């Protein structure tokens, strides 16, 4: 057997291995443990509640998170799941000059979430299906213009919200692609 035939056999064997390893796309439409449509169908049935926050200055962050999640999940006509969120945002100076002026801030964001099944009346059972925390951070520079500083801070808030929304979407998708449908759920 020549070297080129060996290479062809190795490549063919390498191409067949992923097909037999059980790999399947997380959001593929198929009947599965999460019901018809698989994970993508279940994700489309999640209603994102307003985000609670401890400080009034974190209201924009809560709004950004909710909007980013709605962009990914949509607004269901008849939700089958409810997602509750509690957020916090911490700003710390991370760059200080000799004359004690802050030149850079680091923003740490955290969201605690709970996913619950809803019955036809929209009532949530007491036990969550999935709960956890997602975190992210961003940094921004402080420059001479107050307007530019405000825009830099808003951009950092938006970036952390987008990152957390991506993490939550992936985590929810992974849950629905692997978890059985909750017992007693009335759809």
N, C-alpha and C positions, 0 to 999 in steps of 0.2 A: 504494500500500500504506500503510495507516495505521500509526501508531507502535505500537499494541498488537499488530498482526500481526508487525511486525519483532521486537518483544520475544519473542513466542511462538516465532518461528523461531530466534532467538539462543539461547533457553533449550533448545529441542529439539536444536539442533546441539551445545550444551554438554553435554547429557545423553548424546549418542551418542559423543562423543570418548573418554571413559574406556573405553567398551566396546571400541573399536578400538585402544587404545593398548597392549594386551598386559597390562594389570593383571589380576592374579589373587590371591585371598587366599592368604597364606602357608600356612595350616594346612588348606586345603580338602581334603576327602577325594577323591582322584582318583588314577588311575594316572599315575605321573610318574617322573622320573629316580631318585627315592629308592625306587621300588618301589610295590607296591600300597598305597593309602592315602595316598600322598604324604608330606609332611613330618610330619603328625600320626602316621602309622603308624610312621615311623622314630623319632620322638621317644619313642614308647611302648616301643621296644625298647632304650632306653639304661639300662644299670645304672650307678648312681653309686657309685663306690668311696669308702671312707673318706678324709677329707681329711688330708693330712700337713701338719704345721706345725713351725716351728722352735723356738718357745717353748711351754712347758707351759701358760702362761696363755692361749694362743690356742686351747686345746682346745674351749672352748665355742663360739668363732667357727666352727671347723671343723664342729662338730656342727650348728650353726644353718644353715650353708650347705648341708650334705648334706640335712638335713630339708626345707629350703625347695625344693631341687631335686627331691626325691622327691615333695613335694606337687604340683609342676608336671608331672613326668614319670611318676610312678607307679613301681611295682616290677614289672618284667617277669618272667614265669614262665620264659621262655627268651630271655635278652638276646641281641641281635644286635650291640650296641655297648657299649663300656666307656668311662666317663668318669673319668679320674684328675685329682685336684685337689691343689694345694699352696697353702696360704694363709699370709698374714702380716697382722698387725694392729699398727699403731703408734699409741700414745697420746701426744699432746703437749699440754702446758698452753698455752692460748691466751688466758687471762684471768688476770692477776696483779695483786694489790693492792699498795699502797705498802709494806705490811709483809711482802711476799713470800709471800702466800698465793695458791694457785691457786683461781680461781673458775669456770673453764670448761676443759674438755678437748675437743680435736678428735681424732677417731679416723679414721685412714686404713686402709682395708682393701684387700687385693689378693689375687686368686686367679689362679694360672697353671693352665691346663687342657690336657688332651690327650684327643681323641676317637679311639678306635680301633675297627675292626671286629673281631668275635669269630667264630671258627669254631664248629662244633658242640661241640667239646670245651671251649669257653670260653677258648681261647688267643688272645692278642693278637699281631697281626703287629708287626714292629719299627717300621714307619713309621706315624705318626699321620695320620689323615684331616684333622684340624683341630686346631690348637693356637693358644694365645694367652693374653692376660691381660685380666682385667676388674678395674676398681677402683671404689671408692666411698668416701664419707666421711660422717661424722655428728658432731655436736657435742652435748655435754650440760653442764649446769650442776652445780657442786658447791655443796651447801648444808650447813647445820649438822648434819643427821642422817646418820649412817653408813649406816643402812638405805636412806634415800632416795637417797644417792649410789650405793649398790650397784644399786638398781633403775634409776636413770638410766643407769648404765653398761651394764647388761644390755639396756635398751631400745635404746641406741645400737648395740650389737652386733647385736641382732635387725634393726634398720633397715638396717644395712649388708649383712647377709646377705640380706635380702629384695631389696634393690636389685641386688646382684650376681647373685642367682638369676634375677631378671627379665631382666637383661642377657644372661646365659648362655642362657636359654631362647630369647630372641629371636635370638641369634647362631646357635644350633644350628638353630632353625627356618629361618632364612634360608639356612643351608648346605644343609639337606636339600631345601629348595624349589628350589634351583638346581643342586646338584651331582649328577653321575651316581653310580649305585651303585658302590661300590668294586670294582675288578676282582679276581676270585679269591675273592670272599666266598662262603662256603658257608652257606646258610641252611636 
